[in-house]
């Protein structure tokens, strides 16, 4: 039976790839952040990618919010994810 939208299942790898590519294209055009202002350190970024604890909820929220708006961090996260 095909899955229905909103049933709480995870994206397929292909859907995840397409979503990531779309987000990357938007971020490149809107938020290049060439100076890496406000970026979390590499250890924190890697921990986010691998769903490891990085501190209290405020630290997680701040890092996640930044990564969602920073192409430099998206690129870094993708590199870790490909490892």
trRosetta pair geometry for C-beta under 8 A, 3 or more apart (Angstrom, degrees):
i j d omega theta_ij theta_ji phi_ij phi_ji
3 7 5.5 -128 -172 40 94 142
3 9 5.3 -68 -153 32 151 149
4 7 5.0 102 67 -42 80 117
11 15 3.9 -132 -172 94 103 117
11 16 4.5 138 102 -59 125 80
11 19 6.7 -55 -150 -1 169 140
12 15 4.6 94 49 8 78 102
12 16 6.8 -142 91 -5 39 88
13 16 5.6 -56 -146 39 30 114
13 17 6.2 34 153 -22 64 106
14 17 5.6 -51 -146 34 31 113
14 18 6.4 30 156 -17 64 105
15 18 5.8 -54 -146 38 31 109
15 19 6.3 32 155 -19 64 108
16 19 5.8 -55 -146 37 29 112
16 20 6.3 30 155 -19 63 109
17 20 5.8 -57 -148 38 28 111
17 21 6.3 27 155 -18 64 108
18 21 5.7 -55 -146 37 30 111
18 22 6.3 31 155 -19 64 106
19 22 5.8 -56 -149 36 30 111
19 23 6.3 27 155 -16 65 107
20 23 5.8 -56 -146 39 30 110
20 24 6.2 34 154 -24 65 107
20 78 7.1 127 177 -99 131 111
21 24 5.6 -51 -146 33 30 115
21 25 6.6 33 155 -20 63 103
22 25 5.9 -54 -152 32 31 111
22 26 6.7 27 153 -14 64 106
23 26 5.8 -57 -151 38 34 110
23 27 6.1 30 156 -17 68 110
23 74 6.9 -158 122 -137 106 145
24 27 5.8 -59 -145 40 28 110
24 28 6.3 34 157 -26 65 105
24 71 7.0 92 -152 -135 63 94
24 74 5.8 180 -104 138 78 139
24 75 7.8 96 -135 -72 110 69
24 78 7.6 23 -89 -51 131 147
25 28 5.9 -50 -147 29 28 113
25 29 6.8 15 159 -8 60 107
26 29 6.3 -69 -156 41 29 102
26 30 5.9 -8 163 10 69 120
27 30 6.2 -75 -131 54 26 91
27 31 5.1 -53 -158 56 70 101
27 32 8.0 130 149 -79 70 38
27 69 7.4 170 -125 -163 102 30
27 70 7.2 30 -164 108 125 11
27 71 4.0 155 135 -78 109 89
27 74 5.6 101 82 4 167 154
28 31 8.0 -30 -51 58 7 59
28 32 6.5 41 -159 -92 45 79
28 71 5.2 107 -81 -120 52 153
31 69 5.3 -136 -150 171 168 70
31 70 6.0 -104 141 -100 122 35
31 71 5.7 155 94 -17 81 91
32 71 5.7 -35 -126 39 37 132
32 72 7.6 67 166 -39 49 89
33 36 6.1 85 148 -91 98 29
33 37 6.2 -128 -152 37 95 78
33 38 7.8 -86 -144 50 131 95
33 39 7.2 130 151 -58 136 105
33 70 4.7 -19 17 -142 160 89
33 71 6.3 167 33 39 98 76
33 72 4.9 -104 92 2 108 115
33 73 7.8 -1 79 -6 150 87
34 72 7.5 151 -101 -61 23 125
36 39 4.4 -48 -176 0 86 136
36 70 8.0 77 -134 -172 53 131
36 72 5.2 -123 -99 127 80 166
38 66 5.5 -152 136 -132 107 129
38 70 7.4 -154 86 -77 101 144
39 45 7.6 -9 174 -61 94 127
39 66 6.7 166 -113 152 38 133
39 70 6.2 178 -95 158 87 161
39 72 6.0 -65 -90 97 139 123
39 73 5.5 -177 -134 -68 98 104
39 76 8.0 96 -167 8 129 152
40 44 3.9 -101 164 90 122 131
40 45 5.2 154 86 -54 109 80
40 48 7.5 95 73 -17 158 133
40 63 4.4 32 -63 -128 146 103
40 66 6.4 144 -26 74 91 140
40 67 7.2 -32 13 -56 118 98
40 73 7.0 71 32 -120 88 128
41 44 5.1 92 57 9 73 103
41 45 7.2 -143 96 -5 36 90
42 45 5.6 -57 -144 39 34 112
42 46 6.1 34 159 -19 68 106
42 76 7.0 -127 -119 -169 77 135
43 46 5.9 -55 -148 37 28 111
43 47 6.4 30 153 -20 62 107
44 47 5.6 -55 -149 35 31 113
44 48 6.5 35 152 -22 64 102
44 54 5.2 86 -138 -155 78 137
44 59 7.7 -117 -138 167 126 108
44 63 5.5 -131 156 -120 123 147
45 48 5.7 -52 -153 31 32 113
45 49 6.6 33 151 -20 64 104
45 63 7.5 -156 -83 -172 56 119
45 67 7.1 142 -124 -93 89 123
45 73 6.1 -146 -119 -149 126 90
45 76 5.2 -2 156 121 155 128
45 77 6.0 -120 -180 -76 102 76
45 80 6.9 171 127 -16 93 148
46 49 5.7 -54 -151 33 34 113
46 50 6.4 6 160 5 67 110
46 52 7.9 2 118 33 73 126
46 80 5.0 -173 -117 -123 73 148
47 50 6.3 -71 -144 53 28 93
47 52 4.1 -92 -153 70 81 105
47 53 7.1 -58 -178 78 125 27
47 54 4.4 134 108 -76 143 106
48 51 7.6 25 -177 -76 30 33
48 52 7.8 -73 -44 46 20 72
48 54 6.5 -19 -59 -27 73 148
48 60 7.7 146 -103 -140 95 74
48 63 5.9 -149 -68 129 137 127
48 64 6.7 172 -139 -82 132 75
48 67 6.6 -174 126 -33 163 162
48 77 7.0 -55 92 -113 111 113
49 77 5.0 173 -83 -150 112 80
49 80 4.3 123 66 100 170 130
49 81 5.4 -130 -164 -63 121 79
50 80 7.2 -99 -36 153 92 122
54 59 5.8 -139 112 122 93 121
54 60 6.0 133 59 -83 104 77
54 63 6.7 -27 103 18 153 160
55 58 7.7 -64 121 66 111 72
55 59 3.5 18 83 46 129 157
55 60 6.8 -169 69 -38 80 75
56 59 5.4 103 56 7 63 100
56 60 7.4 -124 108 -1 36 93
57 60 5.5 -55 -147 40 38 114
57 61 6.0 38 156 -21 70 107
58 61 5.8 -53 -143 38 28 111
58 62 6.2 27 158 -18 63 109
59 62 6.0 -56 -145 37 27 109
59 63 6.2 21 159 -13 63 111
60 63 6.1 -62 -146 41 25 106
60 64 6.0 22 159 -17 65 114
61 64 5.9 -58 -141 40 25 109
61 65 6.1 26 160 -20 63 109
62 65 6.0 -55 -146 36 25 110
62 66 6.5 24 156 -17 61 108
63 66 5.8 -57 -150 36 30 110
63 67 6.3 29 156 -19 66 108
64 67 5.8 -54 -144 37 30 110
64 68 6.4 34 155 -24 63 107
65 68 5.8 -56 -152 31 29 115
65 69 7.0 0 158 3 61 111
66 69 6.3 -83 -159 48 31 94
66 70 5.6 3 161 -7 74 130
66 73 6.5 103 125 -20 90 166
67 70 6.0 -75 -126 46 27 101
67 73 4.3 -124 -122 130 70 138
67 74 6.7 127 -178 -66 78 62
67 77 6.3 74 -159 -44 127 140
70 73 4.1 59 92 15 113 110
70 74 6.6 175 94 -14 58 83
71 74 5.2 -51 -143 36 39 116
71 75 6.2 44 156 -22 68 100
72 75 5.9 -53 -154 33 29 111
72 76 6.6 28 149 -16 62 107
73 76 5.4 -52 -145 39 37 113
73 77 6.1 39 154 -21 68 104
74 77 5.7 -53 -145 37 30 112
74 78 6.3 32 154 -21 63 105
75 78 5.8 -55 -150 34 30 111
75 79 6.6 33 152 -21 63 102
76 79 5.7 -53 -153 31 33 112
76 80 6.7 28 152 -14 65 103
77 80 5.8 -55 -152 38 34 108
77 81 6.1 35 151 -21 67 109
78 81 5.4 -55 -143 38 33 114
78 82 6.3 33 157 -22 66 106
79 82 6.0 -57 -149 34 29 109
79 83 7.2 43 149 -37 59 96
80 83 5.7 -42 -162 7 39 119
